[in-house]
Amino acid sequence: MIEAKAFQSLQTNVQHFSELLGEPRKEGDGFAFPTNDLPFQSLCIGYEIERKFLGKIHVMVLEGKFLPKEMFPPSERMELRYSGFFRKGRPFFTSVPSKKAKDSGTKTPKILNDDPSLVNACWKLDVEFLKVFFDPGEKVWKVQMRPYGGSFIKIVLPPLQYNVLLSREQTEIILSVMIRIGELIARRKRPERE
């Protein structure tokens, strides 16, 4: 259960999403948005708490879920990364090895990396992470994103609380990236049986 001020911060930070998607319903400590015109069966926004030495940060996490087209999709995990060491370079999706996965899952990152509109939008993202993976427990694909904006910070010494606002521009980019990922993965062809 998150505290009242953190929840107010979350309400403030989801306003731009509400303008674009419609009014959400409260779900647990977060919000679930209507998905009528989206490739998702659910789209939720909430806070995860990161404890620090003299305080804590409530960081915004977005999660979109959609059903796979394949009967038995591969156990794939991908992350968005950027080339470059000192400066943010070209964005690209790469497979992340899983301890349990038997399939290396190399086809989906190529589908995402070969889409110029998605790659260009990812260049404009200001996020801590973007993960795309198939969850075998829930039997759904998930797109998870943690933007730098949209968080609530509480420091004990000195006593300080503040809301890091998520801009309208970032909201639009985040949604466009999540929607495009959902569309691309949902459209991919099943592998031919031999």
C-alpha positions as CSV (number, residue, x, y, z in Angstrom):
1,M,0.0,0.0,0.0
2,I,1.5,3.3,-1.0
3,E,1.0,6.5,1.1
4,A,-1.5,9.2,0.2
5,K,1.0,11.8,-1.1
6,A,2.6,9.2,-3.4
7,F,-0.8,8.2,-4.7
8,Q,-1.6,11.9,-5.4
9,S,1.7,12.1,-7.3
10,L,0.7,9.1,-9.4
11,Q,-2.7,10.6,-10.1
12,T,-1.0,13.8,-11.3
13,N,1.5,11.9,-13.5
14,V,-1.2,9.8,-15.2
15,Q,-3.2,12.8,-16.3
16,H,-1.6,13.0,-19.8
17,F,-2.3,9.2,-20.3
18,S,-5.9,9.9,-19.3
19,E,-6.2,12.6,-22.0
20,L,-4.9,10.2,-24.6
21,L,-6.5,6.9,-23.5
22,G,-9.6,7.9,-21.5
23,E,-10.3,7.7,-17.8
24,P,-8.6,4.8,-15.9
25,R,-10.0,2.8,-13.1
26,K,-8.2,2.4,-9.9
27,E,-6.6,-1.0,-9.6
28,G,-4.7,-1.8,-6.4
29,D,-2.1,1.0,-5.9
30,G,-2.2,2.0,-9.6
31,F,-4.5,2.6,-12.6
32,A,-5.7,0.4,-15.4
33,F,-6.6,2.2,-18.7
34,P,-9.2,1.3,-21.3
35,T,-7.6,-0.8,-24.1
36,N,-10.4,-0.6,-26.8
37,D,-8.2,0.8,-29.6
38,L,-4.9,-0.7,-28.3
39,P,-3.1,-4.0,-29.1
40,F,-3.2,-4.8,-25.3
41,Q,-5.6,-6.8,-23.2
42,S,-4.5,-4.6,-20.2
43,L,-2.4,-1.4,-19.7
44,C,-1.5,-0.5,-16.1
45,I,0.5,2.2,-14.5
46,G,1.7,2.1,-10.9
47,Y,4.6,2.8,-8.6
48,E,7.4,0.5,-7.4
49,I,9.2,1.5,-4.3
50,E,13.0,1.8,-4.2
51,R,14.4,2.2,-0.7
52,K,17.4,4.5,-0.2
53,F,19.6,5.2,2.8
54,L,17.6,8.3,3.9
55,G,14.4,8.0,1.9
56,K,12.6,6.2,-0.8
57,I,11.6,6.7,-4.4
58,H,8.3,5.7,-5.9
59,V,9.2,5.0,-9.5
60,M,6.5,4.8,-12.2
61,V,6.2,1.5,-14.1
62,L,4.0,1.0,-17.1
63,E,3.0,-2.5,-18.2
64,G,1.1,-3.6,-21.2
65,K,0.0,-7.2,-21.7
66,F,-1.1,-8.9,-24.9
67,L,-1.9,-12.4,-26.0
68,P,0.5,-14.4,-28.2
69,K,-0.5,-15.4,-31.7
70,E,1.5,-18.7,-31.4
71,M,0.2,-21.6,-29.5
72,F,3.6,-22.1,-27.8
73,P,5.6,-18.9,-28.1
74,P,9.3,-18.9,-27.3
75,S,10.5,-17.8,-23.8
76,E,12.0,-14.6,-25.1
77,R,13.3,-11.7,-23.1
78,M,14.5,-8.5,-24.7
79,E,15.7,-5.1,-23.5
80,L,16.1,-1.7,-25.2
81,R,19.7,-0.6,-25.1
82,Y,21.7,2.2,-26.7
83,S,25.0,2.1,-28.5
84,G,27.6,4.6,-27.4
85,F,29.6,4.9,-24.2
86,F,29.5,8.6,-23.1
87,R,26.6,9.8,-25.3
88,K,23.3,8.1,-26.0
89,G,23.8,6.3,-29.4
90,R,21.5,4.4,-31.7
91,P,18.8,2.4,-29.8
92,F,18.5,-1.3,-30.4
93,F,16.6,-4.3,-28.9
94,T,18.7,-7.3,-27.8
95,S,17.8,-10.7,-26.4
96,V,18.6,-11.2,-22.7
97,P,19.6,-14.7,-21.9
98,S,17.3,-16.5,-19.4
99,K,18.5,-19.2,-17.1
100,K,15.4,-21.3,-17.9
101,A,15.1,-20.6,-21.6
102,K,16.1,-23.3,-24.0
103,D,15.3,-21.1,-27.0
104,S,17.8,-18.3,-27.8
105,G,14.9,-16.2,-29.1
106,T,16.6,-14.2,-31.8
107,K,13.7,-13.5,-34.2
108,T,11.7,-10.9,-32.2
109,P,14.6,-8.4,-31.6
110,K,15.1,-8.4,-35.4
111,I,11.5,-7.6,-36.0
112,L,11.7,-4.7,-33.5
113,N,15.1,-3.4,-34.8
114,D,14.0,-3.5,-38.4
115,D,11.1,-1.0,-37.8
116,P,12.4,2.5,-38.5
117,S,9.5,4.3,-36.8
118,L,10.0,2.3,-33.6
119,V,13.8,2.8,-33.5
120,N,13.3,6.6,-34.1
121,A,10.8,6.9,-31.4
122,C,13.1,4.9,-29.0
123,W,15.8,7.5,-29.6
124,K,13.5,10.2,-28.0
125,L,12.6,8.1,-25.0
126,D,13.8,9.1,-21.6
127,V,13.6,5.8,-19.7
128,E,15.5,3.8,-17.2
129,F,14.4,0.6,-18.9
130,L,12.2,-0.9,-21.5
131,K,11.7,-4.7,-21.4
132,V,9.7,-7.0,-23.7
133,F,9.1,-10.6,-22.7
134,F,6.8,-13.6,-22.8
135,D,5.6,-14.5,-19.3
136,P,4.9,-18.3,-19.4
137,G,3.1,-18.2,-16.1
138,E,0.4,-15.8,-17.3
139,K,0.8,-16.9,-20.9
140,V,1.0,-13.3,-22.2
141,W,3.6,-11.0,-23.7
142,K,4.5,-8.0,-21.6
143,V,6.0,-4.6,-22.4
144,Q,7.3,-2.9,-19.3
145,M,8.8,0.5,-19.1
146,R,10.2,2.7,-16.3
147,P,10.5,6.4,-17.3
148,Y,12.7,8.8,-15.5
149,G,9.8,11.2,-15.1
150,G,6.7,10.4,-13.1
151,S,8.3,9.5,-9.8
152,F,7.7,10.7,-6.3
153,I,10.7,11.2,-4.0
154,K,10.7,11.3,-0.2
155,I,13.8,12.1,1.8
156,V,13.9,11.9,5.6
157,L,16.9,14.2,6.3
158,P,16.4,16.9,5.4
159,P,12.6,16.3,5.3
160,L,11.7,16.7,1.6
161,Q,9.1,15.4,-0.8
162,Y,8.7,16.2,-4.4
163,N,7.0,15.0,-7.6
164,V,9.1,14.5,-10.8
165,L,6.5,15.3,-13.5
166,L,6.3,13.3,-16.6
167,S,6.0,15.6,-19.6
168,R,3.2,15.4,-22.2
169,E,5.8,14.8,-24.9
170,Q,7.3,11.8,-23.1
171,T,3.8,10.4,-22.4
172,E,3.1,10.4,-26.2
173,I,6.4,8.8,-27.1
174,I,6.0,6.1,-24.4
175,L,2.6,5.2,-25.6
176,S,3.6,5.2,-29.3
177,V,6.6,2.9,-28.5
178,M,4.5,0.5,-26.4
179,I,1.7,0.3,-29.0
180,R,4.1,-0.2,-31.9
181,I,5.9,-3.1,-30.0
182,G,2.5,-4.7,-29.4
183,E,1.5,-4.4,-33.0
184,L,4.8,-5.8,-34.4
185,I,4.9,-8.8,-32.1
186,A,1.2,-9.6,-32.5
187,R,1.7,-9.6,-36.3
188,R,4.7,-11.8,-36.5
189,K,4.3,-15.0,-38.5
190,R,4.3,-18.4,-36.9
191,P,7.3,-20.5,-37.8
192,E,6.6,-23.1,-40.5
193,R,6.5,-26.7,-39.2
194,E,8.8,-29.1,-40.9
